[in-house]
Amino acid sequence: MSRRQAPEPAERTALPWRNKAVVAALAAALLAGPGVAQAAPPAAPAPQEQVAAASITWTLERASNPTQDQQTAYNLITSAMNAAVVRYNNLSDLGKNITVRYDPGVPTADGNINGTIRFGNRSYMTERTALHEIAHTIGVGTSSGWSSLAAGGTWRGAQATALVKQFDGSNATLSTGGGHFWPYGLNYENEFSNTAADRHVRIVAAMVRDGM
């Protein structure tokens, strides 16, 4: 009676399949390794450069040893200019560097497109006057754009015209003359209110967009 040969261990018969699993795992590891180029994740969008809005700044020229008269004027002018500049910067992106002087020889106050404002009379050292004179430094009554768009007594720029119609109705217009405009030109102290001052700034900014 011949002796029956014992069967091969089960592990040996399964070995080829296990080898295949090992090979597959190694291949996957190699594909994921640093030696194989992988598709890069989408790049984050490049940051866009942020352009800061322009702003109005101002400097008061002071005497090194001011008299009491000068110091009183400086205090009034500082209060007026600070309020006016804050309002302009809150409601517009207009830019201007302004130099302010106290000049007792000036009967009222004046502003020039070269960026200078002079205050003389105490009763004109107010926010209303400061807003009005800042408008002159920006171009109201002082720029070539003003000369062309304000000719004929009525502002002809589309944006400021649309704005005054929004404020006062479809028949409203901006009148011009003598280097000034109305309504909302703040030409006299009795024209001032917070609403009128806000509208003044918005109209001046619209005039600049019109090409003033």
Salt bridges, closest charged atoms under 4 A:
GLU8 OE1 - ARG12 NH1 2.61
GLU61 OE1 - ARG101 NE 2.81
ASP69 OD1 - ARG122 NH2 2.57
ASP103 OD2 - ARG118 NH1 3.36
ASP110 OD2 - ARG118 NH2 2.58
GLU127 OE2 - ARG87 NE 2.71
ASP168 OD1 - ARG199 NH1 3.83
GLU189 OE1 - ARG128 NE 3.12
ASP198 OD1 - ARG87 NH1 2.62
